Amino acid sequence: MAPPSQSYKSPSPSQPSGKGEVSDLKLQLRQLAGSRAPGTDDSKRDLFKKVISYMTVGIDVSSLFSEMVMCSATSDIVLKKMCYLYVGNYAKGNPDLALLTINFLQKDCRDEDPMIRGLALRSLCSLRVANLVEYLVGPLGSGLKDSSGYVRMVAAVGALKLYHISAATCVDADFPSMLKSLMLHDSDSQVVANCLSALQEIWSLEASSSEEASKEREALLSKPVIYYLLNRFKDFNEWAQCLVLDLVSKYVPSDSSDIFDIMNLLEDRLQHANGAVVLATVKVFLHMTLSMTDVHQQVYERIKAPLLTLVSSGSQEQSYAVLSHLHLLVMRAPMLFSSDYKHFYCQYNEPSHVKKLKLDMLTAVANENNTYEIVTELCEYVANVDVAIARESVRAVGKIALQQYDVNAIVDRLLQFLEMEKGYVTAEALVLVKDLLRKYPQWSQDCIAVVGNISSRNVQEPKAKAALIWMLGEYCQDMNDAPYVLENLIENWDDEHSAEVRLHLLTAVLKCFLKRPPETQKALGAALAAGLSDSHQDVHDRALLYYRLLQYNVSVADRVVNPPKQAVSVFTDTQNSEIKDRIFDEFNSLSVVYQKPSYMFTDKEHRGPFEFSEETGGLSVGVESVENIAQIVDANDKDLLLGTSEEEESRGTSSDGSAYSAPAYDSASISLTSSHAQSEPVISNPSLPTYSAQTSLAIDDLLGLSLSSSTTSVPPPPPLKLNAKAVIDPGTFQRKWGQLPIALTQECSISPQGAAALNSPQVLLQHMQGQSIHCIASGGKAPNFKFFFFAQNAEASASFFLVECIINTSSSKAQIKVKADDQSTADAFWNLFQLALTRFGSP
Amino acid sequence: MISQFFVLSLRGDNIVFRDYRGDVPKGSAEIFFRKVKFWKEDEEEEAPPNVDGVNYFHVKVAGLLFVATTRVNSSPSLVLELLQRIARVIKDYLGVLNEDSLRKNFVLVYELLDEVIDFGYVQTTSTELLKSYVFNEPIVVDAARLPPLGPAGMFMQGTKRMPATAVTKSVVANEPGGRRREEIFVDIIEKISVTFSSSGYILTSEIDGTIQMKSYLSGNPEIRLALNEELSIGRGGRSIYDYSSSAGAGVVILDDCNFHESVHLDSFDVDRTLSLVPPDGEFPVMNYRMTQEFKPPFIITAVIEEAGTFRAEVILKVRADFSSNITANTVAIQMPLPKYTTRVSFEQEPGAVGQTTDFKEANKKLEWNLRKAWFFQNF
């Protein structure tokens, strides 16, 4: 989709791509390198600028390395900075050349000006060249003891950089403990902050290998350290405050006065203009009070207003981030936000992901008092030009309806949606009306009246169509034309691409038939016939199941498809509460925005510090608090009916079907060449096909649809009886096929009707199975099909017949190879097989 | 903690690129830009994206994308706030923030970035503090030519503002003549959202406001900012839990507000005065939010009549509800039209001056711009 990046680039004059310019620069730099003339610095500046601009746009200027280093002997600080930047960028790729820079960087580290010392030290540590670490230790050590705060600040981060280049060097030089003492004693707050971040990173990386380090890491969370940092809190700048707050949020307070002290100290942070500070504070408050339910609630009340302010100030992106956090809180405790619902109203110019979150929240906070207004507002959104939002809004209305507040008014609204004559609105509304009816069957009269007026031709989306069909089946007694609508739909069976719709159609037409037999008989016959020849396995199986059910006993069929139903009281929640708690634990992080816990999107080594200790329980948030969360979430789950399980109905019936153990061939997965191997898992399935010969009804029978099972024509028992429940595992089949000689090779023709019906291998398989000839593998596409059949002599269980059958449907010819354990019965078997095959498709 | 920072133009060029930790592959800018391109087509924007374990944060400022990448699960508001701050610091230095000024001053920008972030950790974003570490002189770009980032950068979506030209001055550049002018700019920006029902009844109303300050004062004097004494925060006095109480006339009730860190609130509770030592550069002194009932400055009524099968007539009326000696500048009215709209003709009230009307084919929007608006106007 995207052309190479070059094509985005403007042909601006500052972006040459040729090598010519680079070698030009090289020459000019050389000339300037030795020059002492006045004004050199200015021309150097221009050249350096050019080099850096090339570097930015991605042109490789690393060939200038030595020239740049030669030019760097200057006292001009701007030049120095540009040179450092260049060196930092290319040193990693040119470790040998990087050695050249060490000298002047080390010299600069001893400069009088603290600024230059700091800069040089920062660049020195940023070289990222492993074999130069020995040169780092000295300057870093003196940097950490420097008199200037700026240099110490740089050195603290420098120690961390060193750790990343060579952990051993850093630890051996005892930098961690130096950092620790700096952190606890330095007068400069930024030095303290940098030491803290460096130590956090170093110790959590070390913790896995060294016990001492993990102790040190725990020590960061000890009361003295936390109190020390909190006492200096006002000195820190806002970013360092975030860092400290993050640490505090992991601190386990010793008692409740501890908690209140900390919260009192931090309360004014909630009024900070920086959203990061506010959210970090909120996290501290939330996590500290987890074990105190009432205080926890008060915290919610307290943080509400600041968060709402943050949402409305700041850039779009920031407000989305805050809104996601608010969303999380609303979902945890919807009742606490129920009076603030107006804040979650969407504005027309908000981007749709923001609207989606807001719709979610509106749905969650709905209760007896505000439902009417919320639903009114949502109905406005349904007319939104943004289709996705309009859909979401319909769904939101439906969800609220399922929450049991003021269903009366909502049902009316939903029914209005059905009449809005906008395809997507109707579609969403249909799905919801279906769910609604499953929960509140008492509304069926009103709903059915409206649903009956919807033309099925106007409904295209599979889900909506399935919902409509479900309702047609379920309430066919109340809808006069239900059988005829279904009949129409069945006529267009082949145009229906969604298997879900076809499954629903089968069920619905059967339900309808059981209630209104005379009107639906024809439709049912057509549906079962179409279902049996359907290429989708589930559809086919369900059709077969229904067919056999009907054949077995109509009243049983009635019990299966029309059991007395209980209204669904709770729809399953989509996201389990464990994940929700995980996300809550990771408050104020990306987890909240993505709505998934961090282990799902970050690599292990990049998880934040302390992540592991939380897992091992070394830093438990308190057992009682976990229970507390569970309670809250439980309570939420009861109120919130998020998510609706679409297929509950169909799952019920299909699990009934599994008792009949439908054959599980999948033509797509079995290719001609590797048929044996691939079919293995299918055949070795313990629930093997167990069809009796009796059920072998030719398809023509179905079309006539004689319902009483007595009319079934059973073929006369052949002289050779085959075991209807023959079993062979593919390995054995393969071995036998290899060992046995070919008993016969024959060619025979199949009936033209049969050839025509053979549009997929399954059709023949059913037919042959009816004759106790089972298939072990099949494959191919029209016009060429290949089958491996087997059969077992009912009298002699060790006697198997193996068949390879290649059918060409265009010439209606079949080539057959038969192998048999008992050669004497091969001819008898051939007769049977041929009979079975020729009968295929004949009326 | 962030791994990389870069600024992309809307065409996808890297204007500035800085790698802090070296743990994110080089092509990240391009990966990100492809994503953005993709959204633009779908009009579906999901922020922030995550590709191969790399999280991309971005903010859009003055037509530029400020992007940060990280591999850790960091706080989104922290990173976004940081990006916003970086943009502000750069603007403080350059005076004008746009592609052109960035390209001309990228060395200065690198210098700033070096001090703002070290190894992915934020050091400082205070223009004031940075001054002592930054040595490049800004190259001033002509501001008039390009739409600058107004102090209303926070409300960039859909609003066009005309900031005073003086505010586009760099905090470090000297006036021609060598003498610095002692100036301070205080802007009050309010975003008012009102929803009317079709019968003219106000459904929701909200004001989000901010007091922005940009100081060019030397010597950092303390400044006192007195607000309306009748101001109260949180409904019903100090209690924000009580939503039922109402206040008398003249009382301004803020639902909530927050303050910049330089603001001292010692006397705020007594006489509603903020005292602060303004740092250099632009910053919001205070953000506030109120849902108290107020008289909206404009009332818009729309009457739609179907005039035939393929024609509809819309009569838009705007009434300005403030005293006649105040005029509103640059009023723009937009109205989304159905997708299948092909042509729009306009008819203005006779005697209308300084008004333009336009139909934006691409996003099917009708625009009506008024340079000045005062009492009662019809369309």
Interface residues (C-beta under 8 A of the other chain):
Chain A: M1 A2 S5 Y8 K9 S10 S12 S14 Q15 F48 K49 I52 S53 T56 V57 G58 I77 V78 K81 M82 L85 N89 K92 M115 R122 S126 R128 Y150 M153 V154 V157 L160 K161 H164 Q190 A193 N194 S197 N237 E238 W239 C242 D246 D268 L270 Q271 H272 A273 N274 G275 A276 V278 L279 A280 E301 R302 K304 A305 P306 L308 T309 L310 S312 S313 G314 S315 Q316 E317 Q318 Y320 A321 V322 S324 H325 S339 K342 Y345 Q347 Y348 N349 P351 S352 H353 V385 A388 E586 N588 S589 L590 S591 V592 V593 Y594 S598 F601 T602 D603 H606 R607 G608
Chain B: M1 R11 G12 D13 N14 I15 V16 F17 D19 R21 G22 D23 E30 F33 R34 K37 F38 E43 E44 E45 E46 A47 P48 N50 G53 N55 F57 H58 V59 K60 V61 R71 V72 N73 S74 S75 P76 S77 L78 L80 E81 L82 Q84 R103 F106 V107 Y110 E111 D114 D118 F119 Y121 V122 Q123 T124 T125 S126 Y133 F135 N136 G153 M154 M156 Q157 G158 K191 S193 T195 T204 E206 D208 T210 G234 I240 Y241 Y243 D255 D256 C257 N258 F259 H260 E261 L265 P284 M286 N287 Y288 R289 T291 P336 P338 K339
